[in-house]
Amino acid sequence: MEKRDWHQSVSQPQFEIELVEDVYVPMRDGVKLCTDIYRPKAEGKFPALVSWSWYGKESEKLPTNPVFQPSDYIRGTGGHECGEQWFFVPRGYVQVIPDARGVGKSEGDFTIDFSKDGYDLIEWIARQPWCNGKVGMVGMSSFAMSQYSIAAEKPPHLTAMMPFEGVTDYYRQFYYHGGIFCYLFPLHLWGLMPVSSKPKPASYKLYGEEELKRKMAELQRNPDIQCTPYLYLIANTPQMNPTMFDLMMNPHDGPLYHRVSPCYRYQDIGIPSYLGARWNGWALHLPGDFDCYAKSATPADQKKMLVVPSDNYGGMDRPFHEVQDVCLRWYDHWLKGNDTGLMKEPPITIFLQGANTWRYENEWPLAATQWTKLFLRGGGKLSHDKPAAGEAAQVFTSDPWANPTQGFRRADSLAKADPVPRALYETEPLAENLEVTGPLALYWYASITSEGVPARTWKGPEMEILEPVSNDTDWYLKVKDIDVDGAERTVAEGWLKASHYELDEARSTPWEPYHPHTRNLPVEPGKVIRYAADLRMMSNVFLMGHRIRVEIAGQDQVQALWYHLPHMARVTHTILTGPDYASHLLLPVIPRGYRGAGEPDFPPEGPFRIPKYKRGE
């Protein structure tokens, strides 16, 4: 019998859209939030979808390029993430988009703790004559992060959620990757948040007066901050950007991050959940969605996961649209009772990069995984064979003044980014296709030695040496797929600040080393330390003739709006190999012939941006 495409069974467009603007909704403390309500222009009761973020409602009404494009960092289209109103409303949904507290036309002081206001808005919606009492939430990134927090408050009428690309651990996944401050993206965010009045920094309450002064003075003396004027000015004038000030004042995991991170409330998230991410979301959302899938209290038969491809490091296209068909199918089931067979399908759908096919899975990590070590060898080799005695170490010295970006915001728009010193390890060309799907980790033995860097100052023409605060470095880690012509494609990425090498053994697995990030440990110059870092997760088929490459660097280059604070020291990095220093990459290899739980007959429509190989990435 011919199979019916589920796209034909979901709700079809039949209603015109009616927009009711600036509806003020009271919260429990009397503060009123200003909302826009997009309704089907018809009598009757409909399920509602809430789109909640710190971007507010006005940006969701603005025109965008008729051709879908990545987020435009010059124009500021990053906030177009709520999904398209014209898609959901004509199909029989009410879409409600509020200005969050302190944003746009809403009253109150701004906060990123959306949980209680989200509860109140959802319950208000459920009481309206146009609502059938069932509410979901829709949107990506900020619009997804809010779903986790609000779901943890357990509003009775929040029936299901679909957070696509949502951070759940603000310290590890958003602001401090491996303990390294990722400052450029949160710095940029303030330009997209129409906050009517800036709140006072939370650090004013976290620290007593004397400790606050001491920590501010330390910031202002830190060469890393002094050489980054965007941050130095905020360290001196916190009200310029209270969020950035708080992030600098709190370089370790702790209360500032715990109070807003949904990962500490997984036990309270129990509603049906369809989680989603893109494979190249290492620097933000990818690990959060997998983490919530594994740990939330939602019953296993009410959880789903979708992982899609993207060749844009900055995220999905604007406006966000790629998985709206899947979102509609999900909510048709839970909010309308429209059975399209969704819940009869395996829980996980992934896009297998390299092969460029879709596949169902029943679990994560995959039960078929063959955990495989590739050893970092002398001569830049990456091999199944353990290293032998006498193999040479790789040594490189970082260049902290290197220009990290190509073209964007530079005087010479054609100038290329300065090369980053790094160590490379590479396999021989593969004799057959090799699938790697799952979480992965890198373990390496290394020593570091720091020295000051010369700088031009106001004091005179002679160079002044800026001395580092301590012997430290930042490790930047990548795994790449190298094709037969030498072009490359990044398939996994990770980070670790050297002084954060401490592990929580009880929370670690071989494929996911867990760092507490609660203190800096001293790193003695020249002392060999065993480092471990997760490289998030991946799914890629390395084709026959391709090579696997590991890159280890001590400084960053700009990728979209992601860039980490440069460590202002010349650091000599020595990566060792040998019988006593078995540095290795741990890969989740999937055996040949594996078919998972089958292939979808009708995958998501997208369209998606399939990752491409590039030269000189």
KALIN-V143599 format. One record per residue. N is the residue number from 1. SS is DSSP state (2 for helix, 1 for strand, 0 for the rest). D_CENTER is the distance of its C-alpha to the mean C-alpha in Angstrom with 2 decimals. Layout:
N;SS;D_CENTER
N;SS;D_CENTER
//
This chain:
1;0;42.30
2;0;39.88
3;0;36.45
4;0;35.42
5;0;32.16
6;2;30.23
7;2;29.35
8;2;33.04
9;0;32.98
10;0;30.32
11;0;31.42
12;0;32.76
13;0;33.11
14;0;36.32
15;0;35.91
16;0;35.90
17;1;33.41
18;1;34.68
19;1;32.61
20;1;33.65
21;1;32.21
22;1;32.04
23;1;32.83
24;1;32.71
25;1;31.70
26;1;32.85
27;0;30.70
28;0;32.38
29;0;33.10
30;0;34.62
31;0;31.81
32;1;31.48
33;1;28.36
34;1;28.98
35;1;27.79
36;1;28.25
37;1;29.41
38;1;29.48
39;1;32.13
40;1;34.10
41;0;37.45
42;0;39.49
43;0;41.07
44;0;39.52
45;0;36.66
46;1;33.15
47;1;29.87
48;1;27.35
49;1;23.64
50;1;22.00
51;1;19.24
52;0;18.18
53;0;16.03
54;0;16.70
55;0;17.57
56;0;20.80
57;0;22.97
58;2;24.69
59;2;21.96
60;2;21.72
61;2;25.36
62;0;25.28
63;0;26.23
64;0;23.95
65;0;24.84
66;0;26.78
67;0;24.96
68;0;21.30
69;1;19.29
70;0;15.84
71;0;15.03
72;0;18.04
73;0;17.36
74;0;21.12
75;0;22.05
76;0;19.03
77;0;18.07
78;0;14.42
79;0;15.45
80;0;17.02
81;0;14.71
82;0;17.24
83;0;18.69
84;0;22.15
85;2;24.97
86;2;27.54
87;2;26.00
88;2;26.01
89;2;28.95
90;2;31.64
91;2;30.78
92;0;31.82
93;1;28.94
94;1;28.87
95;1;25.66
96;1;25.43
97;1;23.26
98;1;23.91
99;0;23.64
100;0;22.10
101;0;24.36
102;0;25.18
103;1;23.56
104;0;25.87
105;0;29.07
106;0;28.17
107;0;30.01
108;0;28.93
109;0;26.76
110;0;23.06
111;0;20.70
112;0;17.11
113;0;18.70
114;0;19.32
115;2;20.66
116;2;24.43
117;2;24.65
118;2;22.67
119;2;25.21
120;2;28.08
121;2;27.05
122;2;26.62
123;2;29.99
124;2;31.60
125;2;30.44
126;2;31.90
127;0;35.24
128;0;35.58
129;0;38.30
130;0;36.01
131;1;33.56
132;1;34.35
133;1;32.72
134;1;29.56
135;1;26.22
136;1;22.71
137;1;19.55
138;0;17.79
139;0;14.93
140;1;11.25
141;0;8.43
142;2;10.85
143;2;13.39
144;2;11.53
145;2;10.69
146;2;14.42
147;2;15.51
148;2;14.66
149;2;16.49
150;2;19.35
151;2;19.85
152;2;20.33
153;0;23.25
154;0;24.89
155;0;26.45
156;0;29.24
157;0;28.77
158;1;25.03
159;0;25.78
160;1;22.48
161;1;18.85
162;0;16.37
163;0;12.82
164;1;10.98
165;0;7.18
166;0;7.24
167;0;6.05
168;0;9.27
169;0;9.74
170;2;9.58
171;2;11.13
172;2;9.47
173;2;5.73
174;2;6.24
175;2;9.75
176;1;11.24
177;1;9.87
178;0;12.95
179;0;14.81
180;1;14.41
181;1;13.97
182;1;11.35
183;2;13.62
184;2;13.72
185;2;10.98
186;2;12.22
187;2;15.66
188;2;15.38
189;2;14.32
190;2;17.81
191;2;19.40
192;2;17.99
193;0;18.87
194;0;22.61
195;1;23.34
196;0;27.13
197;0;27.51
198;0;25.25
199;0;25.25
200;0;26.57
201;0;24.18
202;0;23.59
203;2;24.74
204;2;28.22
205;2;28.49
206;2;26.66
207;0;29.15
208;0;32.89
209;2;34.49
210;2;35.46
211;2;32.20
212;2;30.35
213;2;32.73
214;2;32.38
215;2;28.59
216;2;28.72
217;2;31.40
218;2;29.37
219;2;26.50
220;2;29.07
221;2;30.67
222;0;27.56
223;2;27.80
224;2;24.03
225;2;24.13
226;2;27.51
227;0;26.41
228;0;23.52
229;2;25.56
230;2;22.75
231;2;22.08
232;2;25.73
233;2;26.97
234;2;24.63
235;2;25.77
236;2;29.27
237;0;28.76
238;2;26.04
239;2;26.73
240;2;25.46
241;0;21.90
242;2;22.00
243;2;18.27
244;2;18.02
245;2;21.24
246;2;20.03
247;2;17.00
248;2;19.54
249;2;22.00
250;0;19.81
251;0;18.44
252;0;18.59
253;0;17.06
254;0;19.42
255;2;20.59
256;2;18.73
257;2;15.37
258;2;17.08
259;0;18.67
260;0;15.63
261;0;13.31
262;2;14.05
263;2;14.01
264;2;17.43
265;2;18.78
266;2;18.05
267;2;21.82
268;2;22.26
269;0;20.14
270;0;22.75
271;0;22.83
272;1;22.30
273;1;18.61
274;1;17.20
275;1;13.50
276;1;11.63
277;1;8.81
278;1;9.25
279;0;10.07
280;0;8.68
281;0;4.94
282;0;5.40
283;0;4.36
284;0;1.15
285;0;2.76
286;2;5.25
287;2;6.92
288;2;7.34
289;2;9.15
290;2;11.15
291;2;12.01
292;2;13.33
293;2;15.15
294;2;16.89
295;2;17.77
296;0;18.40
297;0;22.10
298;0;22.13
299;0;24.91
300;2;23.96
301;2;25.92
302;2;23.93
303;1;20.40
304;1;18.91
305;1;15.85
306;1;15.17
307;1;13.08
308;1;13.88
309;0;14.22
310;0;13.17
311;0;14.58
312;0;12.75
313;0;9.95
314;0;9.57
315;0;9.02
316;0;11.88
317;0;15.30
318;1;16.92
319;0;18.27
320;0;15.88
321;0;18.32
322;0;17.48
323;0;17.62
324;2;20.09
325;2;22.77
326;2;20.98
327;2;20.22
328;2;23.91
329;2;25.08
330;2;23.21
331;2;24.65
332;2;28.01
333;2;28.27
334;2;27.36
335;2;28.63
336;2;31.53
337;0;32.61
338;0;32.44
339;0;32.31
340;0;30.96
341;0;30.60
342;2;26.88
343;2;27.32
344;2;29.68
345;0;27.09
346;0;25.07
347;0;21.94
348;1;19.33
349;1;19.16
350;1;17.39
351;1;17.88
352;1;19.47
353;1;18.77
354;0;21.90
355;0;24.14
356;0;22.31
357;1;23.36
358;1;22.09
359;1;22.86
360;1;23.11
361;1;22.45
362;0;23.73
363;0;21.62
364;0;18.72
365;0;19.28
366;0;22.05
367;0;25.53
368;0;26.82
369;1;24.60
370;1;26.73
371;1;25.05
372;1;26.13
373;1;26.34
374;1;26.55
375;1;28.22
376;1;27.82
377;0;31.40
378;2;33.69
379;2;33.96
380;2;30.25
381;1;30.66
382;1;28.20
383;1;30.40
384;0;31.12
385;0;34.05
386;0;33.91
387;0;34.69
388;0;38.33
389;0;40.08
390;0;40.33
391;0;37.19
392;0;36.09
393;0;33.02
394;1;30.68
395;1;30.78
396;1;28.97
397;1;28.93
398;0;26.14
399;0;26.97
400;0;25.25
401;0;26.90
402;0;25.59
403;0;24.34
404;0;20.66
405;0;20.54
406;0;22.69
407;0;24.54
408;0;22.23
409;0;23.96
410;0;26.50
411;0;30.26
412;0;30.67
413;0;28.31
414;0;29.18
415;0;28.61
416;0;26.22
417;0;23.83
418;0;25.72
419;0;25.37
420;0;23.44
421;0;25.62
422;1;24.20
423;1;25.45
424;1;25.34
425;1;26.21
426;1;26.98
427;0;28.67
428;0;31.78
429;0;31.45
430;0;30.74
431;0;33.89
432;0;32.16
433;0;28.88
434;1;26.40
435;1;23.62
436;1;20.71
437;1;18.57
438;1;16.74
439;1;15.05
440;1;16.47
441;1;17.39
442;1;19.39
443;1;22.44
444;1;24.43
445;1;27.45
446;1;27.67
447;1;29.49
448;1;28.82
449;1;31.33
450;1;30.60
451;1;32.91
452;0;32.91
453;1;32.20
454;1;34.75
455;1;34.13
456;1;36.36
457;1;37.25
458;0;39.77
459;0;42.24
460;1;43.78
461;1;43.47
462;1;42.97
463;1;39.45
464;1;38.20
465;1;36.28
466;1;33.16
467;0;32.99
468;0;29.67
469;0;29.28
470;0;29.13
471;0;28.91
472;0;25.18
473;0;22.61
474;1;18.95
475;1;18.21
476;1;15.95
477;1;15.91
478;1;15.65
479;1;17.29
480;1;18.85
481;1;21.12
482;1;24.23
483;0;26.58
484;0;30.38
485;0;30.60
486;0;28.20
487;0;25.34
488;1;21.88
489;1;18.52
490;1;15.51
491;1;14.57
492;1;12.69
493;1;11.41
494;1;11.71
495;1;13.08
496;1;15.84
497;1;18.16
498;2;21.61
499;2;23.00
500;2;20.28
501;0;21.52
502;0;22.92
503;0;21.96
504;0;22.33
505;2;24.33
506;2;24.68
507;2;20.96
508;0;20.39
509;1;20.94
510;0;21.83
511;0;18.61
512;1;16.38
513;0;17.98
514;0;17.14
515;0;17.70
516;0;18.93
517;0;18.12
518;0;21.11
519;0;23.33
520;0;24.00
521;0;26.46
522;0;29.10
523;0;28.83
524;0;32.37
525;0;32.95
526;0;33.74
527;0;32.99
528;0;31.26
529;1;28.25
530;1;26.41
531;1;22.66
532;1;20.12
533;1;16.38
534;1;14.08
535;1;12.50
536;1;10.08
537;1;11.85
538;1;13.58
539;1;16.47
540;1;18.88
541;1;22.64
542;1;24.02
543;0;27.20
544;0;30.65
545;0;31.34
546;0;27.73
547;1;26.66
548;1;23.74
549;1;22.82
550;1;21.16
551;1;20.54
552;1;20.59
553;1;20.64
554;0;21.12
555;0;19.51
556;0;16.76
557;0;17.05
558;0;15.36
559;1;12.87
560;0;12.67
561;0;11.95
562;1;10.24
563;0;13.05
564;1;13.99
565;0;17.31
566;0;20.09
567;0;22.27
568;0;25.73
569;0;27.85
570;1;29.28
571;1;28.16
572;1;29.90
573;1;27.78
574;1;29.81
575;1;28.26
576;1;30.94
577;0;31.99
578;1;35.03
579;0;36.42
580;0;35.33
581;1;31.94
582;0;30.45
583;0;27.02
584;1;25.15
585;1;22.14
586;1;21.84
587;1;21.15
588;1;21.16
589;1;23.93
590;1;25.11
591;0;28.88
592;0;30.54
593;0;31.70
594;0;28.99
595;0;28.52
596;0;26.22
597;0;27.17
598;0;28.19
599;0;26.93
600;0;26.39
601;0;29.44
602;0;27.59
603;0;23.85
604;0;21.61
605;0;23.17
606;0;20.24
607;0;21.05
608;0;18.12
609;0;17.65
610;0;18.62
611;0;17.37
612;0;20.29
613;0;21.83
614;1;22.28
615;0;24.73
616;0;24.05
617;0;20.26
//
